[in-house]
Amino acid sequence: MRLKSEYDSGCIYQFSSCSVYVPKSTDDPDQVAKQAGDPTRSPPEAATRLESDRQDARSASEKVELLALLHDRVDGWEFDHAAVTDESATIPIPLAVEGNAAIAAYLAVHGLSNDEIADQMGVGKRTVSQYISDLKSGER
């Protein structure tokens, strides 16, 4: 386990098989990250573990970075692994209010490709790329 990045809202830890986001408000974030990085256990409630799947368009590292950026930008929402399926997406209201960049990033965190996000949002895949780029650069 290694601490990869620190954000205003939390820290990203890198493991060989996954990446973990732990909010800074968590008591003993290093210990929580260590527990979350264990693939044989469910992650603690405070942490979010994202793994890479061959079907995912993005690595676990990229997905958890987008998750951290969303947490930096938008207070008052919880990540829900089950909120996005192949057929539909439930976007949390605080993220929807934030705009298209937040929505696109949220769908990307769930492993959707730019083509899939474009279909869900009714825009082109280059527009999705721009939304995600905007979020990463801090633009609205």
N, CA and C of each residue as an Amber inpcrd file, in Angstrom:
protein
   420
   0.8450000  -1.1800000   0.0000000   0.0000000   0.0000000   0.0000000
   0.8850000   1.2360000   0.0000000   0.4780000   2.1940000  -0.8230000
   1.1920000   3.4650000  -0.7860000   0.1930000   4.6020000  -0.9430000
   0.4710000   5.6980000  -0.2650000  -0.3420000   6.8940000  -0.4110000
  -0.0160000   7.4940000  -1.7620000  -1.0050000   7.5750000  -2.6400000
  -0.7620000   8.0570000  -3.9960000  -0.9720000   9.5610000  -4.1090000
  -2.0980000  10.0530000  -3.5830000  -2.4340000  11.4700000  -3.7290000
  -3.2620000  11.9350000  -2.5450000  -3.1270000  13.2220000  -2.2460000
  -3.9600000  13.8390000  -1.2230000  -4.7970000  14.9320000  -1.8690000
  -6.0600000  14.9800000  -1.4920000  -6.9970000  15.9820000  -1.9700000
  -7.5720000  16.7000000  -0.7650000  -8.2840000  17.7870000  -0.9930000
  -8.8940000  18.5160000   0.1140000  -9.8120000  17.6220000   0.9290000
 -10.5370000  16.7560000   0.2500000 -11.5470000  15.9350000   0.9190000
 -11.0280000  14.5990000   1.4360000  -9.9150000  14.1090000   0.9110000
  -9.4370000  12.7940000   1.3180000  -8.1550000  12.3850000   0.6340000
  -7.8180000  11.1190000   0.7970000  -6.5720000  10.5790000   0.2740000
  -6.8400000   9.3610000  -0.5990000  -5.9650000   9.1620000  -1.5700000
  -6.0200000   7.9910000  -2.4380000  -4.8290000   7.0970000  -2.1050000
  -5.1390000   5.8350000  -1.8910000  -4.1200000   4.8250000  -1.6250000
  -4.1100000   3.8390000  -2.7860000  -2.9170000   3.4530000  -3.1950000
  -2.7510000   2.5270000  -4.3160000  -2.3160000   1.1670000  -3.7890000
  -3.0150000   0.1400000  -4.2270000  -2.6820000  -1.2470000  -3.9340000
  -2.4190000  -1.9360000  -5.2620000  -1.9150000  -3.1380000  -5.2320000
  -1.6310000  -3.8370000  -6.4830000  -2.8980000  -4.1770000  -7.2600000
  -3.9970000  -4.4330000  -6.5680000  -5.2180000  -4.8510000  -7.2590000
  -6.3460000  -3.8330000  -7.2300000  -6.1580000  -2.7130000  -6.5270000
  -7.2380000  -1.7410000  -6.4120000  -6.6930000  -0.3830000  -5.9820000
  -7.5910000   0.5870000  -5.9710000  -7.2990000   1.9110000  -5.4270000
  -8.3790000   2.2220000  -4.4040000  -8.0020000   2.9620000  -3.3580000
  -8.9150000   3.2370000  -2.2530000  -8.9500000   4.7330000  -1.9800000
 -10.1730000   5.2490000  -1.7950000 -10.3720000   6.6360000  -1.3840000
 -10.8380000   6.6350000   0.0660000 -10.1540000   7.4320000   0.9060000
 -10.5260000   7.5500000   2.3090000 -10.6900000   9.0300000   2.6310000
 -11.8830000   9.4250000   3.1060000 -12.0890000  10.8320000   3.4730000
 -11.1480000  11.2550000   4.5970000 -10.7340000  12.5180000   4.5870000
  -9.8290000  13.0230000   5.6140000 -10.4990000  13.0740000   6.9800000
 -11.8040000  13.0960000   7.0150000 -12.5270000  13.1390000   8.2880000
 -12.4780000  11.8000000   9.0230000 -11.9550000  10.7760000   8.3880000
 -11.8780000   9.4390000   8.9690000 -10.7770000   9.3700000  10.0200000
 -11.1080000   8.7390000  11.1480000 -10.0780000   8.4900000  12.1580000
  -9.1210000   7.4360000  11.6110000  -7.8430000   7.6870000  11.7000000
  -6.7870000   6.7780000  11.2590000  -6.9730000   6.3210000   9.8060000
  -6.8800000   7.2640000   8.8450000  -7.0900000   6.9260000   7.4360000
  -6.1610000   5.8330000   6.9070000  -4.9260000   5.7820000   7.4110000
  -4.0050000   4.7380000   6.9330000  -4.5240000   3.3390000   7.2910000
  -5.0350000   3.1880000   8.5010000  -5.5600000   1.8850000   8.9270000
  -6.8230000   1.5330000   8.1400000  -7.6960000   2.5100000   7.9150000
  -8.9190000   2.2780000   7.1370000  -8.5500000   1.8740000   5.7110000
  -7.5600000   2.5520000   5.1330000  -7.1160000   2.2070000   3.7770000
  -6.5590000   0.7890000   3.7280000  -5.7880000   0.4310000   4.7210000
  -5.2200000  -0.9210000   4.7660000  -6.3320000  -1.9680000   4.7950000
  -7.3530000  -1.7440000   5.6120000  -8.4860000  -2.6740000   5.6760000
  -9.2410000  -2.6940000   4.3520000  -9.4330000  -1.5230000   3.7420000
 -10.1800000  -1.4320000   2.4890000  -9.4370000  -2.0930000   1.3380000
  -8.1310000  -2.1040000   1.4030000  -7.3300000  -2.6860000   0.3340000
  -7.2620000  -4.2060000   0.3570000  -7.7910000  -4.8120000   1.4040000
  -7.7880000  -6.2690000   1.5190000  -8.9310000  -6.8410000   0.6890000
  -8.6270000  -7.5100000  -0.4220000  -9.6840000  -8.0010000  -1.3180000
 -10.5330000  -9.1260000  -0.7210000 -10.1020000  -9.6860000   0.3920000
 -10.8730000 -10.7660000   1.0130000 -11.9260000 -10.2460000   1.9830000
 -11.9340000  -8.9260000   2.2180000 -12.8740000  -8.3260000   3.1580000
 -13.6740000  -7.2250000   2.4830000 -14.8260000  -6.9440000   3.0110000
 -15.5890000  -5.7800000   2.5590000 -14.8830000  -4.5350000   3.0820000
 -14.8370000  -3.4810000   2.2760000 -14.1650000  -2.2710000   2.7610000
 -14.9470000  -1.6380000   3.9100000 -14.2650000  -0.9820000   4.8200000
 -14.9680000  -0.2550000   5.8810000 -15.9120000   0.7800000   5.2620000
 -16.9390000   1.1210000   5.9910000 -17.9470000   2.0470000   5.4780000
 -17.3490000   3.3910000   5.0740000 -16.3060000   3.8300000   5.7610000
 -15.7190000   5.1360000   5.4860000 -14.9350000   5.1840000   4.1710000
 -14.5220000   4.0330000   3.6600000 -13.6530000   4.0000000   2.4820000
 -14.4110000   3.5220000   1.2460000 -13.8830000   3.9080000   0.0870000
 -14.4050000   3.4150000  -1.1840000 -13.2760000   2.7030000  -1.9070000
 -13.4790000   1.4240000  -2.1830000 -12.4940000   0.6330000  -2.9120000
 -12.9790000   0.4780000  -4.3470000 -12.1280000   0.8380000  -5.3020000
 -12.4480000   0.6740000  -6.7120000 -11.4030000  -0.2320000  -7.3450000
 -11.8880000  -1.2150000  -8.0460000 -11.0110000  -2.1760000  -8.6910000
 -11.0940000  -2.0030000 -10.1950000 -10.0730000  -2.4620000 -10.8740000
 -10.0920000  -2.4310000 -12.3310000 -10.7110000  -3.7180000 -12.8420000
 -11.5810000  -3.5630000 -13.7800000 -12.2230000  -4.6980000 -14.4260000
 -11.8360000  -4.6010000 -15.8960000 -11.5940000  -5.7090000 -16.5260000
 -11.2000000  -5.6760000 -17.9420000 -12.2520000  -4.9900000 -18.8050000
 -13.4910000  -5.0040000 -18.3520000 -14.5610000  -4.3670000 -19.1160000
 -14.5940000  -2.8610000 -18.8880000 -13.9930000  -2.3780000 -17.8080000
 -14.0100000  -0.9540000 -17.5080000 -13.1300000  -0.1870000 -18.4870000
 -13.5820000   0.9800000 -18.8360000 -12.8410000   1.8280000 -19.7570000
 -11.6730000   2.5230000 -19.0700000 -11.6950000   2.5630000 -17.7430000
 -10.6840000   3.2880000 -16.9870000 -10.0850000   2.3890000 -15.9150000
  -8.8590000   2.7140000 -15.5330000  -8.1990000   1.9780000 -14.4610000
  -8.8030000   2.3750000 -13.1160000  -8.5770000   1.5580000 -12.1230000
  -9.0420000   1.8820000 -10.7710000  -8.4250000   3.1910000 -10.3100000
  -7.1830000   3.4180000 -10.6660000  -6.4900000   4.6380000 -10.2740000
  -7.1690000   5.8850000 -10.8530000  -7.5320000   5.8290000 -12.1250000
  -8.2040000   6.9800000 -12.7460000  -9.6040000   7.1750000 -12.1520000
 -10.3110000   6.0770000 -11.9170000 -11.6630000   6.1870000 -11.3570000
 -11.6260000   6.7910000  -9.9600000 -10.6890000   6.3730000  -9.1290000
 -10.6360000   6.8970000  -7.7650000 -10.1820000   8.3610000  -7.7590000
  -9.3580000   8.7500000  -8.7280000  -8.9810000  10.1690000  -8.8480000
 -10.2120000  11.0160000  -9.1540000 -11.0370000  10.5570000 -10.0830000
 -12.2660000  11.2870000 -10.3930000 -13.1950000  11.3410000  -9.1770000
 -13.2540000  10.2450000  -8.4310000 -14.0700000  10.2120000  -7.2200000
 -13.5890000  11.2590000  -6.2150000 -12.2830000  11.3490000  -6.0160000
 -11.7280000  12.3380000  -5.0880000 -12.0410000  13.7600000  -5.5570000
 -11.9100000  14.0060000  -6.8460000 -12.2260000  15.3290000  -7.3740000
 -13.7030000  15.6690000  -7.1700000 -14.5690000  14.6960000  -7.3520000
 -15.9990000  14.9270000  -7.1080000 -16.2530000  15.2470000  -5.6380000
 -15.6010000  14.5230000  -4.7420000 -15.7700000  14.8110000  -3.3110000
 -15.2170000  16.1900000  -2.9590000 -14.1300000  16.6090000  -3.5900000
 -13.5970000  17.9480000  -3.3550000 -14.5970000  19.0150000  -3.7770000
 -15.2910000  18.7420000  -4.8330000 -16.1640000  19.7360000  -5.4630000
 -17.5750000  19.7660000  -4.8850000 -18.0740000  18.6150000  -4.4530000
 -19.4770000  18.5070000  -4.0700000 -19.5940000  17.8600000  -2.6920000
 -20.1090000  18.6040000  -1.7340000 -20.3620000  18.0490000  -0.4040000
 -21.7470000  17.4080000  -0.3690000 -21.9140000  16.4800000   0.5260000
 -23.2500000  15.9760000   0.8140000 -23.7430000  14.8240000  -0.0310000
 -22.8720000  13.9970000  -0.5190000 -23.3300000  12.8160000  -1.2480000
 -22.4220000  11.6430000  -0.9040000 -22.9590000  10.4720000  -1.0620000
 -22.2300000   9.2360000  -0.8080000 -22.1240000   8.4460000  -2.1050000
 -20.9780000   7.8670000  -2.3490000 -20.7970000   7.0220000  -3.5250000
 -21.5510000   5.7250000  -3.3090000 -22.2880000   5.2910000  -4.3200000
 -23.0650000   4.0610000  -4.2450000 -22.6840000   3.1940000  -5.4410000
 -22.0320000   2.0640000  -5.1720000 -21.6020000   1.1710000  -6.2430000
 -22.7670000   0.7040000  -7.1110000 -23.9450000   0.5770000  -6.5410000
 -25.0930000   0.0120000  -7.2580000 -25.9340000   1.0630000  -7.9850000
 -25.5550000   2.3220000  -7.9510000 -26.3800000   3.3820000  -8.5300000
 -26.3630000   3.4000000 -10.0550000 -25.3990000   2.7360000 -10.6580000
 -25.2790000   2.7350000 -12.1140000 -25.2330000   1.2910000 -12.6020000
 -26.1070000   0.9840000 -13.5350000 -26.1250000  -0.3340000 -14.1700000
 -26.0130000  -0.1290000 -15.6690000 -25.9740000  -1.2200000 -16.4140000
 -25.9170000  -1.1170000 -17.8730000 -27.1490000  -0.4240000 -18.4390000
 -28.2730000  -0.5770000 -17.7630000 -29.5290000  -0.0390000 -18.2830000
 -29.8240000   1.3880000 -17.8220000 -29.3820000   1.7520000 -16.6190000
 -29.7620000   3.0620000 -16.1040000 -28.7250000   3.5900000 -15.1210000
 -28.8700000   4.8610000 -14.8300000 -27.9920000   5.5080000 -13.8680000
 -28.8300000   6.3940000 -12.9590000 -28.5790000   6.2860000 -11.6720000
 -29.1990000   7.1790000 -10.7090000 -28.1250000   8.1590000 -10.2760000
 -28.2870000   9.3970000 -10.6790000 -27.3010000  10.4310000 -10.3620000
 -27.7430000  11.1310000  -9.0820000 -26.8780000  11.1900000  -8.0630000
 -27.2400000  11.9000000  -6.8390000 -27.5410000  13.3740000  -7.1350000
 -28.5410000  13.9140000  -6.4870000 -28.9720000  15.2910000  -6.7500000
 -27.8360000  16.2990000  -6.5990000 -27.0070000  16.2210000  -5.5340000
 -25.9210000  17.2170000  -5.4390000 -24.9760000  17.1920000  -6.6440000
 -24.7810000  16.0200000  -7.2510000 -23.9280000  15.9360000  -8.4430000
 -24.6610000  16.4660000  -9.6680000 -25.9400000  16.1540000  -9.7890000
 -26.7240000  16.6440000 -10.9290000 -26.7550000  18.1610000 -10.9340000
 -26.8990000  18.7550000  -9.7630000 -26.9230000  20.2210000  -9.6500000
 -25.5870000  20.8170000 -10.0730000 -24.5210000  20.0830000  -9.8340000
 -23.1750000  20.5680000 -10.1650000 -22.9610000  20.6730000 -11.6750000
 -23.6660000  19.8810000 -12.4630000 -23.5840000  20.0210000 -13.9100000
 -23.0550000  18.7960000 -14.6340000 -22.9140000  18.9680000 -15.9390000
 -22.5580000  17.8530000 -16.8140000 -21.1820000  17.2580000 -16.5370000
 -20.2190000  18.0830000 -16.1600000 -18.8810000  17.5540000 -15.8740000
 -18.9350000  16.5870000 -14.6970000 -19.6740000  16.9410000 -13.6610000
 -19.7990000  16.0680000 -12.4920000 -20.5540000  14.7900000 -12.8460000
 -21.5850000  14.9110000 -13.6450000 -22.3590000  13.7360000 -14.0580000
 -21.4890000  12.7880000 -14.8750000 -20.7650000  13.3310000 -15.8430000
 -19.8960000  12.4940000 -16.6850000 -18.8270000  11.8070000 -15.8450000
 -18.2250000  12.5330000 -14.9110000 -17.1910000  11.9450000 -14.0600000
 -17.7790000  10.8510000 -13.1640000 -18.9590000  11.0860000 -12.6440000
 -19.6200000  10.0860000 -11.7960000 -19.8580000   8.7930000 -12.5710000
 -20.3180000   8.9220000 -13.7910000 -20.5400000   7.7350000 -14.6160000
 -19.2060000   7.0520000 -14.9570000 -18.1610000   7.8460000 -15.1620000
 -16.8340000   7.2870000 -15.4310000 -16.3120000   6.5120000 -14.2190000
 -16.5680000   7.0220000 -13.0140000 -16.1510000   6.3310000 -11.7950000
 -16.8010000   4.9490000 -11.7290000 -17.9980000   4.8430000 -12.2610000
 -18.7000000   3.5630000 -12.2770000 -18.2140000   2.6370000 -13.3930000
 -17.2150000   3.0730000 -14.1650000 -16.6110000   2.1960000 -15.1590000
 -17.1750000   2.3190000 -16.5620000 -18.0670000   3.2680000 -16.7960000
 -18.6240000   3.4330000 -18.1330000 -17.6000000   4.0760000 -19.0650000
 -17.6200000   3.6660000 -20.3150000 -16.7470000   4.2660000 -21.3270000
 -17.3380000   5.6060000 -21.7590000 -16.5510000   6.3790000 -22.4730000
 -17.0640000   7.6510000 -22.9780000 -18.2530000   7.4490000 -23.9090000
 -18.2350000   6.3790000 -24.7030000 -19.3760000   6.0720000 -25.5830000
 -20.6330000   5.7940000 -24.7570000 -20.4810000   5.0010000 -23.7040000
 -21.6280000   4.6780000 -22.8490000 -22.1470000   5.9120000 -22.1160000
 -21.2280000   6.7490000 -21.6480000 -21.6280000   7.9860000 -20.9770000
 -22.3500000   8.8990000 -21.9590000 -21.8230000   8.9990000 -23.1630000
 -22.4530000   9.8300000 -24.1960000 -23.8790000   9.3610000 -24.4640000
 -24.0760000   8.0570000 -24.5450000 -25.4280000   7.5180000 -24.7470000
 -26.3440000   7.8790000 -23.5860000 -25.8610000   7.7430000 -22.3680000
 -26.6670000   8.0530000 -21.1740000 -27.0250000   9.5400000 -21.1150000
 -26.0810000  10.3930000 -21.5290000 -26.2810000  11.8420000 -21.4040000
 -26.8700000  12.4720000 -22.6670000 -26.8700000  11.7460000 -23.7570000
 -27.3950000  12.2980000 -25.0030000 -26.4840000  13.3200000 -25.6580000
 -25.1750000  13.1040000 -25.5270000 -24.1750000  13.9860000 -26.1350000
 -23.1660000  13.1180000 -26.8810000 -22.1940000  13.7400000 -27.5440000
 -21.1470000  13.0020000 -28.2370000 -20.0260000  12.5920000 -27.2910000
 -19.2480000  11.5910000 -27.7020000 -18.1750000  11.1090000 -26.8240000
 -17.0560000  12.1370000 -26.6570000 -16.8500000  12.9920000 -27.6410000
 -15.8410000  14.0560000 -27.4890000 -16.3000000  15.0800000 -26.4560000
 -17.6050000  15.2920000 -26.3880000 -18.1460000  16.1900000 -25.3690000
 -17.9130000  15.6030000 -23.9840000 -18.0920000  14.2980000 -23.8580000
 -17.8350000  13.6190000 -22.5840000 -16.3660000  13.7880000 -22.1960000
 -15.4680000  13.6030000 -23.1440000 -14.0390000  13.7910000 -22.8700000
 -13.7670000  15.2010000 -22.3600000 -14.4310000  16.1740000 -22.9670000
 -14.2500000  17.5600000 -22.5460000 -14.8040000  17.7880000 -21.1440000
 -15.9550000  17.2090000 -20.8400000 -16.5220000  17.3340000 -19.4930000
 -15.5410000  16.8020000 -18.4460000 -14.9870000  15.6360000 -18.7030000
 -14.0700000  15.0240000 -17.7350000 -12.7920000  15.8310000 -17.6310000
 -12.3010000  16.3160000 -18.7390000 -11.1360000  17.1750000 -18.7390000
 -11.3980000  18.4610000 -17.9450000 -12.5780000  19.0290000 -18.1290000
 -12.9670000  20.2380000 -17.3960000 -12.9620000  19.9780000 -15.8910000
 -13.5010000  18.8500000 -15.4860000 -13.5410000  18.5210000 -14.0550000
 -12.1200000  18.3970000 -13.5190000 -11.2580000  17.7080000 -14.2470000
  -9.8760000  17.5110000 -13.8030000  -9.1280000  18.8360000 -13.6900000
  -9.4460000  19.7760000 -14.5560000  -8.7520000  21.0690000 -14.5320000
  -9.4140000  22.0800000 -13.5970000 -10.5310000  21.6910000 -12.9830000
 -11.1980000  22.5720000 -12.0510000 -12.1980000  23.5240000 -12.6700000
 -12.5010000  23.3170000 -13.9390000 -13.5050000  24.1610000 -14.5900000
 -14.8820000  23.5870000 -14.3520000 -15.8650000  24.3980000 -14.5200000
 -17.2430000  23.9590000 -14.3280000 -17.6530000  23.1640000 -15.4870000
